[in-house]
Amino acid sequence: MSRKLIDCSQLPSEKQCTLTISGSEEEVLDLAVIHAILTHGQEDPHELRKQLRLLLQDAPEVKSATA
C-alpha cells in the first residue's frame, strides 16, 4: 500500500500551520478534513474532501526497523 501525505504548510493560511499528515489515502483525508475544520475554520466537509484529495502527494518510503 502506498502512503500519501498532505503538508498544511504548503497551503495559504493565516496561522502558518506546519502540520504534515501521512498514511493511507483515506486516513490522510479523514484527518485533514478534521484539521481544516477545527483549526482553520473550514465549513463544508464534502467539498473540502474533494479539494484535499487533489493535494495528496506520494509520501517517501519509510523502511521498517527490524528487531
Secondary structure as the mmCIF struct_conf table of DSSP 4:
data_model
#
loop_
_struct_conf.conf_type_id
_struct_conf.id
_struct_conf.beg_label_comp_id
_struct_conf.beg_label_asym_id
_struct_conf.beg_label_seq_id
_struct_conf.end_label_comp_id
_struct_conf.end_label_asym_id
_struct_conf.end_label_seq_id
STRN STRN1 LYS A 4 ASP A 7
HELX_RH_3T_P HELX_RH_3T_P1 CYS A 8 GLN A 10
BEND BEND1 LEU A 11 LEU A 11
TURN_TY1_P TURN_TY1_P1 GLU A 14 LYS A 15
STRN STRN2 THR A 20 GLY A 23
BEND BEND2 SER A 24 SER A 24
HELX_RH_AL_P HELX_RH_AL_P1 GLU A 25 HIS A 40
HELX_RH_AL_P HELX_RH_AL_P2 PRO A 45 LEU A 55
STRN STRN3 GLN A 57 ASP A 58
HELX_LH_PP_P HELX_LH_PP_P1 ALA A 59 GLU A 61
HELX_LH_PP_P HELX_LH_PP_P2 LYS A 63 ALA A 65
#
